[in-house]
Amino acid sequence: MKRAGVAGTDDPRDTARQLLAAAKQAERGITLDVEAAITASGATRARAGSVLKTEGSLTRKVAANRGFRRRPERVNDVIRYTAVIDHRTYWSGGDELLALLRVRGYEVVKDLNLWDLPGYKGRNVTVRSSGGQLFEVQVHTSESLQAAESSHYFYEQIRDRSTPKAVRHLLKDESDATFATVPIPERHG
């Protein structure tokens, strides 16, 4: 589903600007619904100051992936939210948050559980609004969010193509070690 006003171009900055313009039109209504779902599910919202990806970050993302220039509607995190849920109710709280979004007319496109893999820990969910706007909801525990925040530098350097490959491997090991300390929430029921 194409987003209104977003046509892929060969210029990553132009594509990024189009994506941001479309996201800005949809963001306020989505934010009200996501905030309500986060609160009703017992979660708390984090990173409220970074709902929209910056133009620079989005330009880098589009430039690194030619497919996004041809099919910009596939970019799922121009708008993004972070919910923090207590580790004791993490799975049921996350499921409830998504159910509350569905009741409001949103479609869960992808629910990516990264807890069982090495590295980054969390649940990254791609959601689509009734108007076709994709956005991301990251579901964390306080410990996984702290690890994500403290290893963000590693993430930035790892994805920077100018970082030498050997250094990227070392940084990946450091990032993985940070996330390895995060307790994995147990599934109940």
C-alpha positions in Angstrom: 0.0 0.0 0.0 1.6 3.3 -1.1 1.4 6.2 1.2 -0.1 9.3 -0.2 2.5 11.7 -1.5 5.4 9.3 -1.3 7.1 8.3 -4.5 10.5 6.7 -4.5 13.3 8.8 -6.1 17.0 8.2 -6.8 17.7 11.0 -4.3 17.7 9.5 -0.8 17.2 12.9 0.9 14.2 13.6 -1.3 12.7 10.3 -0.5 13.4 10.8 3.2 11.7 14.3 3.1 8.6 12.8 1.4 8.4 10.0 4.0 8.8 12.5 6.9 6.1 14.8 5.4 3.6 11.9 5.1 4.5 10.7 8.6 4.0 14.2 10.2 0.5 14.2 8.8 -0.4 10.9 10.4 1.7 11.1 13.6 -0.6 13.0 16.0 -3.6 10.7 15.7 -1.4 7.6 15.8 0.4 9.0 18.9 -2.8 9.5 20.8 -3.9 5.9 20.1 -0.5 4.4 20.9 -0.3 6.4 24.2 -3.7 5.2 25.2 -2.8 1.6 24.4 0.5 1.9 26.3 -1.2 3.3 29.4 -4.2 0.8 29.3 -1.8 -2.1 29.0 0.1 -1.1 32.1 3.2 -0.1 30.2 5.0 3.2 30.4 6.2 5.2 27.4 9.9 6.0 26.9 11.7 8.1 24.3 8.7 10.3 23.8 11.0 13.0 22.4 12.1 10.9 19.4 8.8 9.8 17.8 9.9 10.9 14.3 13.1 9.7 12.8 15.4 12.6 12.0 15.9 13.6 8.3 19.6 12.7 8.5 19.0 9.3 10.0 16.2 8.5 7.5 18.4 9.8 4.6 21.2 7.4 5.7 18.7 4.5 5.9 17.3 5.1 2.5 20.7 5.6 0.9 21.9 2.3 2.4 19.0 0.4 1.0 18.2 0.9 -2.7 14.9 -1.0 -2.2 13.6 1.8 0.0 14.1 4.3 -2.8 12.1 2.2 -5.1 9.5 1.2 -2.5 9.6 3.8 0.3 6.4 2.5 1.7 8.4 -0.4 3.2 10.2 1.9 5.7 8.6 1.0 9.0 10.2 3.3 11.5 9.7 6.8 10.4 7.3 7.0 13.3 8.4 4.9 16.3 7.4 4.4 19.9 8.9 2.6 22.9 6.9 0.9 25.6 8.5 -0.4 28.8 6.8 -3.2 30.6 7.8 -4.9 33.9 9.6 -8.1 33.3 7.0 -10.1 35.3 4.2 -9.1 33.0 6.2 -8.4 29.8 4.6 -11.0 27.5 1.0 -10.5 28.6 1.4 -6.7 28.7 2.9 -6.6 25.2 0.2 -8.8 23.9 -2.4 -6.6 25.5 -0.9 -3.5 24.1 -1.1 -5.0 20.6 -4.7 -6.2 21.1 -5.6 -2.6 22.2 -4.1 -1.2 18.9 -6.0 -3.8 16.9 -9.3 -2.7 18.6 -8.5 0.8 17.5 -8.2 -0.4 13.9 -4.5 -0.9 13.5 -3.0 -3.9 11.8 0.0 -5.7 13.4 2.2 -6.4 10.3 5.2 -8.1 12.0 5.9 -9.0 15.6 9.6 -9.7 15.9 10.7 -11.4 19.1 14.5 -10.8 19.5 14.8 -12.3 23.0 16.0 -15.7 21.9 18.8 -14.5 19.6 22.3 -13.2 20.5 22.5 -9.4 20.6 19.7 -6.9 20.9 16.9 -7.8 23.2 13.3 -6.6 22.8 10.2 -7.0 20.7 10.0 -4.9 17.6 6.5 -4.6 16.2 5.6 -3.1 12.8 2.1 -1.7 12.8 0.0 -0.2 10.0 -2.6 2.5 10.5 -5.9 2.5 8.6 -4.4 5.2 6.4 -1.5 2.9 5.5 1.2 4.6 7.6 3.7 2.0 9.0 5.2 2.6 12.4 7.3 0.7 14.9 6.5 -0.1 18.5 9.5 -1.3 20.5 8.5 -3.3 23.6 11.2 -3.4 26.3 11.8 -4.2 29.9 13.6 -1.5 31.8 16.8 -3.6 31.6 16.6 -4.2 27.8 15.9 -0.5 27.2 19.0 0.5 29.4 21.1 -2.0 27.3 19.8 -0.5 24.1 20.6 3.0 25.2 24.0 2.1 26.5 25.0 0.2 23.3 23.5 2.7 20.8 27.0 4.0 20.0 28.1 0.5 19.0 25.0 0.2 16.8 25.8 3.5 15.0 29.4 2.6 14.4 28.5 -1.0 13.3 26.2 0.3 10.6 28.6 3.0 9.4 30.1 1.7 6.3 33.3 3.7 6.9 34.0 1.7 10.1 36.6 -1.0 9.3 35.1 -4.6 9.2 37.4 -5.8 12.0 36.3 -2.9 14.2 32.6 -3.6 13.4 33.2 -7.2 14.6 34.7 -6.0 17.9 31.9 -3.5 18.4 29.3 -6.2 17.7 31.0 -8.4 20.4 30.8 -5.5 22.9 27.1 -4.8 22.1 26.3 -8.6 22.3 28.0 -8.7 25.7 25.9 -5.7 26.9 22.7 -7.5 25.9 23.8 -10.8 27.4 23.5 -9.3 30.8 19.8 -8.5 30.3 17.4 -11.0 32.1 15.0 -12.6 29.7 11.4 -12.3 30.9 9.7 -15.6 31.5 6.5 -16.5 29.7 3.7 -17.4 32.0 0.8 -19.5 30.7 
